[in-house]
Amino acid sequence: IFRATSDQSHYYLFEVAPGDHDHYAFLRYDQQWTIIADGTASSLVAGLKKKNVVTIEAHGNTFSFEVNGKSIAQPISDPAKLSLSSGLIGLYVEDQGAEVAFSRLYVYNDVDPLLSGKNLQQPERSLSGTP
């Protein structure tokens, strides 16, 4: 979940389902769900104690997604007239009884690291741990 309003009435959701034919979906929630894109992410790894690295790049209303270092689609634009330009982030697990560990959440601003002199290996903010 990203770019969520504080009341959670509007946000984007990128979900992956390694056990469900390596499926991914990019959705927008505005009191109802809109599927912006979905398909297969063949780079997903399924199974117990397996790790998947998900990367989301957001530039305005255009989004790029990678799973385990491989792009899963061409950049995707939100067709909504009013795209969500900022907001809160969150993590979720949909399957009841599932246990998932999240770690190394990095958030970067939209500034070009080459122009700002910052190294992408050193995130501005990070969150590590298991919920």
C-alpha positions in Angstrom: 0.0 0.0 0.0 1.4 3.4 -0.9 0.3 7.0 -1.3 -2.5 6.4 1.1 -4.6 9.2 2.6 -4.7 9.3 6.4 -8.3 8.0 6.5 -7.3 5.2 4.1 -10.1 6.1 1.7 -7.7 6.4 -1.3 -4.5 4.5 -2.0 -2.6 2.3 -4.4 -2.0 -1.3 -3.8 0.6 -3.5 -5.5 0.2 -7.2 -4.6 2.0 -10.3 -5.5 0.8 -13.9 -5.1 3.7 -16.4 -5.6 1.5 -19.4 -5.0 -1.3 -18.2 -7.4 0.4 -18.7 -10.8 2.9 -15.9 -10.0 0.2 -13.3 -10.3 0.6 -9.6 -9.6 -1.9 -6.8 -9.6 -1.6 -3.0 -9.3 -4.8 -1.4 -8.1 -6.2 1.9 -6.9 -8.7 2.2 -4.1 -11.2 5.2 -4.1 -14.0 3.7 -2.1 -14.1 1.0 -4.8 -11.3 -1.0 -6.5 -9.9 -0.2 -9.9 -7.5 -2.6 -11.5 -4.8 -0.5 -13.2 -2.7 -3.5 -14.3 -2.3 -7.2 -13.6 -0.4 -10.2 -15.0 2.3 -12.7 -14.4 5.5 -12.0 -12.6 7.6 -15.1 -13.5 10.5 -13.9 -11.2 8.4 -14.6 -8.1 9.7 -17.3 -5.9 7.1 -19.5 -4.1 7.5 -21.7 -1.0 8.2 -21.7 2.7 11.1 -19.5 3.8 11.6 -18.1 0.3 12.4 -14.5 -0.3 11.1 -12.0 -2.8 12.4 -8.5 -3.3 9.8 -6.1 -4.5 10.8 -2.6 -5.9 8.3 0.1 -6.7 9.3 3.3 -8.4 6.8 6.1 -8.6 7.3 9.2 -10.7 4.2 11.4 -10.8 1.4 9.1 -12.0 3.8 6.6 -13.7 4.9 3.4 -11.8 7.5 0.8 -12.5 7.6 -2.6 -10.6 10.3 -5.1 -10.2 10.3 -8.5 -8.5 13.7 -10.0 -7.6 15.5 -7.5 -9.9 13.4 -8.2 -13.0 10.9 -5.7 -14.4 7.4 -7.3 -14.6 5.9 -4.8 -17.1 6.5 -1.6 -19.0 6.0 1.5 -16.8 2.3 1.9 -15.9 0.4 5.2 -15.7 -2.6 5.7 -13.6 -5.4 6.9 -16.0 -7.4 8.6 -13.2 -7.8 12.4 -13.7 -6.6 13.0 -10.1 -3.7 10.7 -9.4 -2.5 10.2 -5.8 0.7 12.1 -5.6 1.8 11.5 -2.0 0.7 9.8 1.2 1.4 7.1 3.7 2.8 3.6 3.0 1.9 0.3 4.6 2.2 -3.5 4.3 -0.5 -6.1 4.3 -1.0 -9.8 4.1 -4.3 -11.0 2.6 -4.4 -14.8 3.4 -5.9 -15.6 6.8 -3.5 -17.6 8.9 -0.5 -16.7 6.7 2.8 -15.7 8.3 5.0 -13.3 6.4 8.1 -11.5 7.4 8.9 -8.0 6.0 12.3 -6.5 6.3 14.4 -3.7 4.8 11.8 -1.3 3.7 13.6 1.7 2.1 11.9 4.9 1.0 13.7 7.4 -1.2 12.5 10.8 -2.3 12.0 11.7 -5.9 15.3 13.6 -6.2 17.9 12.4 -8.6 20.7 10.9 -6.4 23.4 11.9 -8.9 22.3 15.5 -8.6 21.9 15.5 -4.9 25.2 13.7 -4.2 23.5 10.9 -2.3 24.3 7.2 -2.8 21.3 4.9 -3.3 23.1 2.4 -1.1 22.4 4.6 1.9 18.6 5.2 2.1 17.2 8.4 3.6 14.9 6.4 5.8 14.6 2.7 6.5 12.5 0.4 8.5 13.6 -3.1 9.4 11.8 -5.7 11.4 9.0 -8.3 11.4 5.4 -7.4 12.1 
